[in-house]
């Protein structure tokens, strides 16, 4: 599916506007440094702090935020600091598989492997930095690092939903092939819940020996007909045709992916912020006041959050439009109509892989019941390999990050992994799905 953008020059205009503001950004940077310089007699005055704060806010609102780094150099295990090295162990045009390798002392028993599948929905995988840090003391952790589509040359082809599923199957086989009895667990956060579920179903139908021991789906859109949110309603009512005409644009030169049709990151960011525009405006006003009041700690927390939140990437148009159709418009997975490489995906084939679903009570992206729907699609999965947990008083991001995730959700996931590893299902005939 290759979609022609409604206006092939929209991306170019965005780039031209960004470049046109470069002199103003430079002047703002100079002004901020000058009004913060102790040599300036105005530096510690109310007016000086106002000028410095105004200059910083302008620069932050008009700059481009690059891809963040994980920056996880060590982790504390049993009270000791253990060095961590980030390495790439597998790579395809649209994804790298990162391994957070720990310098552990030999203890005789290896910890289980954990594959974290980050969302491919605009933000980078570093959005799950807190998730990685929470699990690192207990698992050998890997994470999908999805590529910014504007950086992938068009000669390397497109990326669709089938490719996404294929990538996950390859990763599971890679991590399970040399496990030597060490279980592999998988966690999909939000959007990848559907392709992970599909990948496991495909592997089970093929009786693949490298299926993971479990899959945990967190705030994922398995069946968006349940408790539909504003995001679900917009996608379903407008359909892929509307998004094709209004959201798909060609990457301009000089990016490596020039001429590739994408859903640009800057449009995604506009949509993210429009959902809670009042909160974002208030946050920036608060930061301005913190800077004027010389409250450095509060201002730094704002910087850390928005440095991550405002870092976005482009999505290949084929994957984006196929996801809109398959997940939000046609509901193919819960209706039994989803396919992989032309063959129907049969969820009833899942019989060995433990299933845990996690939802947030206040999730405004994936409503209550949407992720839980996965359980009904697995009639041949023994009850001891199924569990659902709803976390009270958290929204979408609280499902995989924050204090409640660390203290209440993550321990339950670890307990389920141990249960799924021990509970080996008895061979049984499959129901026809």
C-alpha positions in Angstrom: 0.0 0.0 0.0 1.7 3.2 -1.2 -0.2 6.3 -0.5 0.4 9.6 -2.3 0.3 12.6 0.1 -2.3 15.3 -0.4 0.4 18.0 -0.3 3.9 16.8 -1.1 5.3 20.1 0.0 3.9 20.2 3.6 7.0 18.5 5.1 9.2 20.9 3.1 7.3 23.9 4.5 7.8 22.6 8.0 11.5 22.2 7.4 11.8 25.7 6.0 10.0 27.2 9.0 12.4 25.4 11.3 15.4 26.7 9.4 13.9 30.2 9.3 13.7 30.3 13.0 17.3 29.3 13.5 18.6 32.9 13.9 15.9 33.7 16.5 16.9 30.5 18.4 20.5 31.5 18.3 19.7 34.9 19.7 17.6 33.4 22.4 20.4 31.2 23.4 22.8 34.2 23.6 20.2 36.2 25.6 19.7 33.3 28.1 23.5 32.9 28.7 23.8 36.7 29.1 21.0 37.1 31.6 22.3 34.1 33.6 25.9 35.3 33.6 27.0 36.4 37.0 29.0 39.2 35.4 25.7 40.8 34.2 24.3 43.1 37.0 20.8 42.2 35.9 21.4 38.4 36.3 19.9 38.0 39.7 17.2 40.6 39.3 13.5 39.9 38.7 13.8 41.4 35.2 16.9 39.4 34.4 15.4 36.1 35.4 12.3 37.0 33.3 14.4 37.6 30.3 16.4 34.4 30.7 13.3 32.4 31.3 11.5 33.9 28.2 14.6 33.1 26.1 14.8 29.5 27.2 11.1 28.8 26.7 11.2 30.3 23.2 14.3 28.2 22.3 12.7 25.0 23.7 9.4 25.6 21.8 11.1 26.0 18.5 14.0 23.6 18.6 14.2 20.0 17.3 14.6 17.3 19.9 17.0 14.5 18.8 16.7 10.8 19.6 17.3 10.4 23.4 19.8 7.8 24.7 19.0 5.3 27.4 22.0 6.2 29.4 21.8 3.2 31.7 25.3 2.6 32.7 24.7 0.6 35.9 22.1 -1.2 37.9 21.9 -2.1 41.6 21.5 -5.9 42.2 21.4 -7.2 45.8 22.9 -3.9 47.0 25.8 -3.9 44.6 26.3 -1.7 41.6 26.6 -3.7 38.4 27.9 -2.1 35.1 25.6 -2.3 32.1 26.6 -2.2 28.5 24.2 -1.5 25.7 24.8 -3.5 22.5 23.1 -4.2 19.2 22.6 -8.0 18.7 20.2 -8.0 15.7 19.4 -5.4 13.1 17.0 -4.9 10.2 16.3 -1.7 8.2 13.5 -0.6 10.5 14.6 -2.0 13.9 17.6 -2.8 16.1 17.4 -5.2 19.0 19.3 -3.7 21.9 20.7 -5.9 24.7 21.4 -4.4 28.2 24.3 -6.7 29.1 25.1 -6.8 32.8 28.5 -7.7 34.2 27.1 -10.3 36.6 29.2 -12.6 38.7 28.7 -16.3 38.0 26.1 -17.6 40.4 25.2 -20.9 38.8 21.7 -20.0 37.7 21.0 -17.6 34.8 18.2 -15.1 35.1 15.3 -15.4 32.5 15.4 -13.3 29.3 12.9 -10.5 28.8 12.1 -9.0 25.4 10.5 -5.5 25.8 8.6 -4.5 22.7 8.4 -0.7 22.6 5.6 1.1 20.8 6.2 2.1 17.2 3.8 5.0 17.5 5.8 8.2 17.3 8.0 8.2 20.4 11.4 6.4 20.6 12.0 3.3 22.7 13.6 5.4 25.4 10.1 6.2 26.5 10.5 2.8 28.3 13.7 3.7 30.1 12.0 3.4 33.4 10.5 0.0 32.4 14.0 -1.2 31.5 15.5 0.0 34.8 12.7 -1.7 36.8 13.3 -5.1 35.2 17.1 -5.0 34.9 17.9 -6.4 38.3 15.7 -9.5 37.6 16.1 -10.2 33.9 18.5 -10.3 31.0 16.7 -7.4 29.2 16.4 -6.8 25.4 14.3 -4.0 23.7 13.2 -3.1 20.2 14.7 0.1 19.0 12.5 1.2 16.1 14.0 3.3 13.3 12.9 6.8 12.3 11.4 6.2 8.9 12.9 9.4 7.5 16.4 8.0 8.1 15.7 4.7 6.1 16.5 5.0 2.4 13.6 4.3 0.2 15.7 1.7 -1.6 15.4 -0.5 1.4 11.7 -0.9 0.8 8.6 -0.3 2.9 7.5 -1.5 6.3 4.1 -3.0 6.9 2.2 -4.8 9.7 3.3 -8.2 8.3 6.9 -7.0 8.5 6.4 -6.0 12.1 5.1 -9.5 13.0 7.9 -11.1 11.1 10.5 -9.0 13.0 9.0 -10.2 16.3 9.0 -13.8 15.2 12.7 -13.5 14.2 13.6 -11.9 17.6 11.8 -14.7 19.5 13.6 -17.3 17.6 17.0 -15.6 18.0 16.6 -15.2 21.8 15.2 -18.7 22.3 17.5 -20.6 20.1 20.4 -20.6 22.5 18.5 -20.3 25.7 19.6 -23.7 27.1 16.5 -24.0 29.2 16.4 -20.3 30.2 12.9 -19.0 29.7 12.1 -16.1 27.4 9.3 -13.7 28.4 7.9 -10.9 26.2 6.2 -7.7 27.1 4.3 -5.5 24.6 3.5 -1.9 25.7 0.4 -0.4 24.0 0.5 -0.6 20.2 2.7 -3.7 19.8 0.2 -5.8 21.8 -1.6 -6.7 18.5 1.5 -7.7 16.5 3.0 -9.6 19.4 -0.3 -11.5 19.9 -0.4 -12.3 16.2 3.3 -13.4 16.1 2.7 -15.8 19.0 -0.4 -17.2 17.3 1.5 -17.7 14.1 4.4 -19.5 15.9 2.0 -21.7 17.9 0.1 -22.7 14.7 3.4 -23.8 13.2 4.3 -25.6 16.5 7.5 -23.5 16.6 9.8 -24.7 19.4 11.0 -21.2 20.0 7.8 -19.6 21.3 8.3 -17.5 24.4 7.2 -18.7 27.8 4.8 -15.8 28.2 3.5 -12.6 26.7 2.4 -9.7 28.8 0.1 -7.1 27.0 0.0 -3.7 28.7 -2.6 -1.2 27.7 -2.9 -2.6 24.2 -5.7 -2.2 21.6 -6.6 -5.8 21.1 -10.3 -5.0 20.7 -11.0 -1.2 20.4 -14.8 -1.8 20.3 -14.7 -2.0 24.1 -14.7 1.2 26.0 -13.7 3.2 23.0 -11.6 6.3 23.7 -11.3 9.5 21.7 -8.3 8.1 19.9 -10.3 5.0 18.9 -13.3 6.9 17.8 -11.4 9.4 15.6 -9.5 6.5 13.9 -12.7 4.5 13.3 -14.9 7.3 12.0 -12.3 8.8 9.7 -10.7 5.6 8.4 -7.4 5.2 6.6 -8.6 7.2 3.6 -8.8 10.4 5.6 -5.4 9.8 7.2 -3.9 9.0 3.8 -5.1 12.3 2.5 -4.3 14.5 5.5 -1.4 12.9 7.4 0.8 11.2 4.9 3.7 13.3 3.4 6.9 12.7 1.5 10.2 13.0 3.4 12.1 15.9 1.9 15.8 16.1 1.0 18.4 15.9 2.4 17.2 13.1 4.8 18.3 9.6 3.8 14.7 8.6 3.5 13.8 11.3 1.0 10.7 10.6 -1.0 9.5 7.9 1.4 5.8 8.4 2.4 5.5 8.8 6.1 3.3 9.9 8.9 5.6 12.7 10.1 6.6 13.0 13.8 5.7 16.6 14.0 2.1 15.8 13.0 2.0 13.1 15.6 3.3 15.4 18.2 0.6 18.0 17.3 -2.0 15.3 17.9 -0.5 14.1 21.2 -0.4 17.7 22.6 -3.9 18.6 21.3 -5.4 15.9 23.4 -4.2 17.6 26.6 -3.3 21.1 25.4 -4.4 22.8 28.6 -2.0 20.6 30.6 0.9 21.3 28.3 0.3 25.1 28.4 0.1 25.0 32.2 3.3 23.0 32.4 5.3 25.5 30.3 3.8 28.4 32.4 4.9 26.6 35.5 8.4 26.1 34.1 8.6 29.8 33.3 7.6 30.6 36.9 10.1 28.1 38.3 12.9 29.7 36.3 12.0 33.2 37.5 11.8 31.9 41.1 15.2 30.2 40.6 13.6 26.8 41.4 16.2 24.7 39.5 15.0 21.3 40.6 11.4 21.8 39.3 12.7 23.3 36.0 15.0 20.4 35.5 12.2 17.9 36.0 10.3 19.8 33.3 13.3 19.6 31.0 13.8 15.9 31.5 10.1 15.1 30.7 9.7 17.3 27.6 13.1 16.4 26.2 11.7 12.8 26.0 8.1 13.7 25.2 9.0 16.1 22.3 11.4 13.6 20.7 9.4 12.0 17.9 10.0 10.0 14.8 8.4 9.4 11.5 6.4 6.2 10.7 6.4 4.5 7.4 3.0 5.2 5.8 2.3 1.6 4.9 2.6 0.4 8.5 0.6 3.4 9.8 -2.3 3.0 7.4 -2.5 -0.7 7.7 -2.6 -0.4 11.5 -5.5 2.1 11.3 -7.5 -0.3 9.1 -6.7 -3.6 10.8 -6.9 -2.5 14.5 -9.2 0.5 14.7 -11.5 0.4 11.7 -12.0 -3.3 10.8 -11.1 -4.9 14.2 -9.6 -7.9 12.3 -8.0 -9.7 15.3 -11.1 -10.0 17.5 -13.3 -10.7 14.5 -11.0 -13.5 13.4 -10.1 -11.8 10.0 -6.5 -10.8 10.6 -3.9 -12.4 8.3 -0.1 -12.8 8.1 1.4 -13.1 4.7 -2.0 -14.0 3.3 -2.8 -16.7 5.9 -5.5 -16.2 8.6 -4.2 -15.9 12.1 -5.8 -18.3 14.5 -5.5 -17.2 18.1 -7.0 -20.5 19.3 -3.7 -22.1 18.4 -2.1 -20.5 21.4 -1.8 -23.2 24.1 1.7 -23.0 25.5 2.5 -19.3 25.9 1.3 -17.7 29.2 -0.9 -14.6 28.8 -1.0 -11.7 31.2 -2.9 -8.5 30.4 -2.5 -5.2 32.3 -4.8 -2.2 32.1 -5.0 1.2 33.8 -8.2 2.4 35.4 -7.8 5.9 33.9 -6.3 4.9 30.6 -7.6 7.4 27.9 -5.7 5.7 25.0 -6.7 2.0 25.4 -10.0 1.8 27.3 -10.8 -0.8 30.0 -11.5 -4.2 28.5 -9.6 -3.6 25.2 -6.5 -5.5 26.4 -8.4 -8.1 28.5 -10.2 -9.1 25.3 -7.1 -11.2 24.4 -8.1 -13.8 27.0 -11.4 -14.6 25.1 -9.4 -15.3 21.9 -7.4 -18.1 23.6 -9.8 -21.0 24.3 -7.1 -23.6 24.3 -4.8 -21.8 26.8 -5.1 -23.4 30.3 -6.5 -21.1 33.0 -3.3 -21.4 35.0 -1.5 -19.6 32.1 -3.9 -16.7 32.1 -4.1 -13.7 34.4 -5.5 -10.1 34.2 -4.6 -7.2 36.3 -6.2 -3.7 36.4 -4.2 -1.0 38.2 -6.3 1.6 39.9 -5.5 5.3 39.7 -3.2 5.2 36.7 -3.6 6.4 33.2 -1.9 5.1 30.0 1.7 6.0 30.9 1.3 4.8 34.5 0.7 1.3 33.2 4.4 0.9 32.3 6.2 3.7 34.2 6.1 5.5 37.6 5.9 4.5 41.2 2.7 2.4 40.9 4.3 0.5 38.0 7.4 -0.2 40.0 5.7 -1.1 43.3 2.5 -2.8 42.2 2.5 -3.9 38.5 6.1 -5.0 38.0 6.1 -7.4 41.0 2.9 -9.0 39.7 4.5 -9.5 36.2 7.5 -11.1 37.8 5.3 -13.5 39.8 3.3 -14.4 36.7 6.5 -15.1 34.8 7.6 -17.5 37.5 4.2 -19.2 37.4 4.1 -19.4 33.6 7.6 -21.0 33.6 6.6 -23.7 36.0 3.1 -24.4 34.6 3.7 -26.6 31.5 0.3 -27.3 29.7 -0.6 -30.8 28.9 -0.9 -31.6 25.2 -4.5 -31.2 24.1 -6.4 -31.2 20.8 -7.1 -27.7 19.5 -10.5 -26.2 19.1 -11.2 -25.0 15.6 -10.9 -21.2 15.7 
